[in-house]
Amino acid sequence: MVSSPHEAMHRIFQEYPGLFSGVSEVLGIDFAPPTSVTVLPTDLTETQPVERRVDTLLRLDTEDDAPFLLAVEAQGKKDPSKPASWAYYLSYLYTKYRLPPVLLVVCQDRPTAEWASRPVDIGPPQWAALTLRPLVAGPHNMPVITNAAEARKDLALATLSAITHAVDPDIGAILKAVSAALRDAPETIADPIVELIAQGLGKLPAAQLWRNLVAVDLSFYKSPLSEEIRDEGRAEGRAEGRAEGEARSLLLVLERRGIPVPNDIRERITGCADPNLLLEWLGRAVTAATAEEIFTGEEQDDGQRRRDADDELTALGQDKSLS
């Protein structure tokens, strides 16, 4: 039951709206005197269902027994309406769960990230009733992980690095580091990462580079993306021999990267019967600027080739550890 003091403490402002000017002056906050006052309905119940969905919502229990809610929002561009929605989410979550909520906004471009990072005061400038303070992860603060060993230490962070730096000049090195790190990861870990990066890159130019990297060595990938690439490049190759399959994959990578393939080079690729050599060319095709560059080092003399062959077994273990 509502008490009389409760009623008096708020109804006085209905009876004497100008009272707020006197109260604010006492409190040392400078509000301009009102020129008119309208009494509005006090019922804040939604008259119709309102659909509002946060992108991801997690409850995190901690070692210090201080659980909190983590609301994650993916933001692709500036949106002036978002701060009001985010403030609603946080207020609602706190009301429903009685746990402190944290908002994390993930962005792929610096202007959006910097916009989302700004605190938003909700209320008049003299006294903000609420202040929205999102945490923001984006290209402005996420690490650029270009080393496979570093990526291997935290594959999830390396994956987020690749997604948030999708348009960064270093994206090629980031993707190569993740790809190399995944070679030692179990399928249950590698498969979701392959798909998450593919989704995160969308239709950006880096998406094709990721497909090319996955296409180089599919032996440890069983994800839908790798199966799609396998079907595109090696469906007929499986029936006609490994060498022809590698040749088809090599030509597919060059085609997808928009690199012209002269007839003489095409004939050299399709006429090669050595699947290991074709696989070596395929690896070079991922970063080569021209079709000719895939043959870099192929003009060694016979003596050098023999020395390379003698050293192959010795270097094999080192090569695996470095990959």
Order of alpha helices (4+ residues) and beta strands (2+ residues): alpha-alpha-beta-beta-alpha-beta-alpha-beta-beta-beta-alpha-alpha-alpha-alpha-alpha-alpha-alpha-alpha-alpha-alpha
